[in-house]
Amino acid sequence: MHDRILRHSLLTAAAVTMCLFALSARAQNPSGTAGQPAPSAQNLPIWAYPVNAGAGRGRSAPVAAPSGRGGAAPAAAPEDLTPKHVPGSTAAYTAAQIRDLFHVPDWFPSSHPTMPEVVSEGRRPAVRACGYCHLPNGQGRPENQSIAGLPAGYIVQQMADFKNGLRRSSEPRMGSVSLMVQIAKAATDEEVKAAAEYFSSFKLKPWIRVVEADTVPKTRIAGGMLVLADGGGTEPIGQRIIEMPEDLERCELRDSTSGFVAYVPVGSIRKGEELATTGGAGKTIRCGICHGTDLKGLGNVPSIAGRSPSQMVRQIIDIQNGARNGPWTQLMKESVAKLTSDDIVALGAYLASRTP
């Protein structure tokens, strides 16, 4: 165990040294091509920062007005007590159980180690069950993050950053980040450590199917992510990434085996690969210097291959806008400072396309 910790420390130190050297060299010889400016905090891409209806922003479906005489609210619908199922599982949960943020719907309990209590149940009133949003295997969803396989030390540091005001969202109405701040402030050190060790024990599995396309399905915002618009139809993709569930019903049942599809602009993967592997003629630095040649992490530096493109795009923009300011973030600030909106889309597409 001691040898493993020492090895990780040495690898991390080496990554930091190489990163600082590369950043220093780039600062002395800045270059880069022109392009669309990076998004500001006042002009965020809604496809990466989807805000639910009622939050005052976005293309969400309108909230229905109350009906009935005198404006009275309609009677509440009867509770749905029908047991729900997902393919390949013998478990059954009601709609109320699936909505319970303090009890994880665990469809495949034999597929993972025993969840610590903070992951499976949380602690009322403020510490929601970690596995509810991030799923029991840590694969996550577009509105939050995939945390499977992240180094335990990195997870602990991010929780400290949330707690201490060093990590927030460029979009204040992004509910998932606000919830993480609340949880981080309420969780004990022991709970954070238990969750970090649990999720770091996994290997991130392929979860996102990346498709280059000129046209994409029309979408709306629901539950903090994009889903198929009512009535269907298609539209030009433009310079966007459209990430959505492969199967919305299974996704809403918190099925930890049902992944996502990400539509990206044609040619974006190749452009992202050039930026990630060469630094784009000085616009940034090679991602592999810090994140490992396979982008699967190095010491306490996280893996970035095969993760949600919505997640990756938000992190780049949040660092550019100063919404993320933790100690590890300082190494990224110069790396992302000159990236344009098109660059960020390309990097998100390329990273998501890589094998995790």
N, C-alpha and C positions, 0 to 999 in steps of 0.2 A: 504494500500500500504506500509506504514511504517512497519507494523508488518511482511509483506511478506519479505521485504528487510532484516529486522533484523533476521528473521528465516533463510534466505539463508546465511547470514553472519555467524551465529552461526554454521550452518551445514558445511559450508566451513572450518571454523576454526577447527571444530572437525575432519574433514577429514584430514586436514593438520597435526594436532597433531598425529592422529593415524598413518598416513603415515610415519612421521618422527620417531615415536617410533619403527615401524616395520623395517624401514631401519637401524636404529641404532642397533637393536637386530641382524639383519642379518649380519651387518658388523663385529660384534663380533664373529659370528659363521658361517663363509662362508662355503658353500658346494655346491654340484651340480654334475651332471653326465657329462661325456665327450660327445662331439658331434661335428658336423661340426661347424667351427668357424662362427661367425656372418659375413655377407657380409661387405666388406670394400668399401670405396668410389670408389675404382678402380675395384671392382668385384661385381657390383650390379646385382640382378636378373632382367633380361630384362622383365620378365612377370609382374613385379611390377613397373618397370620404362620404359615403352615402349616409344621409341623415333621414330618419324616419319621418312620416307624416306628422305634422303638428310641431315639428322642431323649427319651422320657419325657413326651410331651404330644401330645394330638390324637386324632383319630378314625381314625388310620391303620390299615391292615390289619395284623393281628397277624403277628409273625414266626413262621414255622413251626418247630416243634421238630425236632431231628435225628431221623432215622429209622434203622432197622437194628438189628441185634443189639448189645446192650451199649451203646447210645447212640452208636454210631459214626456219623459224618457220612456221608451218601450219596455215592456216587461222582460226581465232577464230570461235568456233561453235556458231550457233545462240542461243540467250538467250532462255531458256525454260520458257515459260509464262503459262504453264499448271497449273491450280490450284491444289494444293496438299491437301489431306485429311487424317485424321486418324480416326479409328473406334470410334464411340460414340460422335463425335464432328461435329457441323454444320459449323465450321470455315473453311476458305480456305486461303492458302498462296502460293505464287509463290516461286520458288527456290531462287530467289534473296532476297525475304523477309525473308526466313528461314535462309539465310546466313548473314543477317544484325545483327552485334554484338551490335547495339545500338537500337534494337527493338525486344522484346521477342515474339516469336510465342506463343501466349496464346490460346491453343486449348480448355481449359476448364475454362473460366473466372469466372464462378459461383462457382467453387470448392475452391476458396481461397479469402481472403480479397483483397481489392484494393491494388495493388502494389504501393509502393512509387516510385517516378520518377526515383530514382537511380537504383531501381530493374528492372523497366520495360523499361527504355530508356537509363539509364546511363547519361553521360555528355561528349560530345566530347571535345577534341580528345582522352583523355587518360582513362576516367572512363567508361569502358564497362558496359553494363547492367548486373547486378548481376544475374538476373533470366535467362539470356541466357545460361550460363554454368551450374549454379546450379539448373535451372528449376524454374518455378514459385512457386512450392511447396517445394523447397529446397532439393528434394530427391537426386539430383546430379547424376554424372556418374563416372565410374572407373578412368577416367583421371583427375578428380578434386576431389571434396569431397561432401558428403551428409552433409548439415548443418541444415536441418530441426530439430527443437527442441533443438538445442544447446543453452545454456544460453546466453542471450544478452551480459552479461559482458565478457564471454569467447570469443565471436566473436569479440567484440571491442578490447580485448587484443591481439588476433591473428592478427588483422589488424595493430595494433601498432607494433607488432613484425616484420611483413613483412616490414613495413615502415622504421623501425629502424635497419634493417639488422640482426635481431635476429632469423628470420625464413627464410630458403631457402630450396632448395632440394639438396640431395646428388648427384643428376644428374643435372649438370648445364644446360643441354639441355632440361630439362623437361619444356615444354612450359607453362603449366598451372600455375606452381609456379612463373615463370618469369613474367607472366601476372599479377598475384596477387601482386607481389612486385610493379609493375608499377602502378596498380590501387590504392594500399594503399598509395603510395606517392602522388598521385594526388587527392584523395578523401578528402573532408572536414570532420570535426568531425561530422557535422550535417548529412551528407550523410551516414557515417559509422553507426551512432546511429540509423537512420531510417531503414537501411537494417538489422541491428542486431535485432531490436525489431520486425521487420516483420518476419524474418526467425525463431526466437525463439518462435513465437506464434504457430507454427505448432507442431504436434506430428509426429515423424518419423513413416512411415508405412512400413509394410513388402515390400521389394524391391528386395531382392536377394534370389534366390533359390539355396541352397547349396546341392551339390551332391558328395558323396564319390565315387571315380572311379579309376581303374587301368589304363584305357586308356581314352584319351580325343580327341576331334576333333583337327585336325591340324589348326593352326592359323597363321595369319599375323598381322602386325601392321598397323592400319589406324586411323587417327584422334586422336592419343595419347592413343589408347586402342587396345585390341585384338579383332579380328573378324575372321570368318571362312576363311580358306585359299582357294584360287582359286583351284578348283579341288577336294576339300574335303579330305577325308581320316582321319585316326586316328593315334595316337602315344602314347607311354607310358607317364604317367603324371610325373613320377619321384617325386622329392620334389619341386613341384610347385603348385601354385594356378592359374587356368585358368579362368578368369572372362571375360564374354562376353555378348553382348546383347541377350535377348531372341528373339528379332525381330529387325534385323539391320535396315531395312527400317524405321520402326517407331522410332527407336532410333535417326537416322539421321534427322528425321523430328522434333526432340526435343519434342517427345510425353512424357508428364510428367506422363503417366499411364503405360508405357511400361518398365518393369524392366530388371533384369539381372540374369544370371545363373553363379554360381561359382563352378567349379569342383575342389575338394580337394583330397589329397591322402587318401586312405582307412586307417582308424584308427586315422586320424589326429584330428578329433573332440574330441574323447575321451582323447587323449593326451593333447590337448589344454585345455579341461575342468579341467584336473588334475592340470596343471600349474596355471590356472586362479583361481581355488578354493582352492588350498592347498599351492601354492607357489613352488611346485616341490621340496620338501625337502630342502628348503633354496636357490634354484636357483634364485627365485624372491620373490615377496610378493603377497598375495591374491589381485586380482584386485578390489574386492568388498570393500576393506578398504577405498579406495579413490573414486571409481566410484559408490558406492552403492551396496547393496547385490544383486540387480537385474541387475546391470551394466547399469542402466538408468540414471546415473548422481546423483550428490549430491552437492547442492549449485551451485557454478560456475565451478565445476568439470564436464566435459562433459560426456554424455552417450556414450557408446561404443558398446552396444548390437545391432545387426542387421545392422551394417554399412558395407560398402564395404570392403572386405578383402584386396584388393589391397591398399586401403586407409590406413587401419590399419597397414599393413606391412610396408608401406613407412614411417609412423610416427615413428614406432619402430626403423627402420634402421636410419632414419634421426636424431633421438635422440642419438643413439649409436655413430654415426659419427660426432656429434657436429654441424649438419646443423640446428638443432633447439635448441635455447638457451634462450627462453623467460622465464619470472619468474615462470610460472606454470610448465614449462619443467624441472626445476631443481629437482622437486619431482620425476620425472620419470627416471632420469639418472641412479640412482643406481638400480632401479627396472628392467631395461632392459640390464644392463651392461653385464651380464653373459649369456644372451639368445643366443643360437646357431641358425643357419639357420633353422634347423629342428624345433626348439622351436617356432621360429617366424611364420613359416608356420602353425604349429599346433594352435597357438593362433589366427592367422587370420581366420582359418577355424572355430574354436569354436565361436569366437565373432560374425562372420557373421551368424552362425546358430541360434543364440539366437533371441527370439522375441523382437523387438524394443519397 
